């Protein structure tokens, strides 16, 4: 990782609250995926509980994870959002709050942020209509998991009582 763009961002203090310069949003047209970026990396966000965020941060996404009480994980993937919307199905913070309601003993809502190389992002399924970037078998999860230990990650706690205006703004951004 020495000399890599991710290492450079780390050394410049990006992991202490500074976000590296990133595009205004994620391009969603297949032919624009790589061309539209000026950076080599982009932050992706995954809303969950704090306990799960720590587990994912340490071990990587587990596409075979079945939530407590769940019968099957037929979706088998890892969903993220870009830094900026629109989020028609909700931002990462909204998902974190929903997961916290379902699993109140998992230490509260949190968002796991991961700095992913564009070459990995280009393999994912990107759905502009809902603001989701999804990694599944044969659509990027293999590359995401293979590089996981090298990617810069951070966990952000989410306020349990967000202001309604903030949720509306995140959803409609």
Helices and strands as residue ranges (DSSP letters): H 5-11, G 14-16, G 30-32, E 41-49, H 50-59, E 77-82, H 92-102, E 109-117, H 118-121, E 125-127, E 132-136, H 141-147, G 148-150, E 153-157, H 164-172
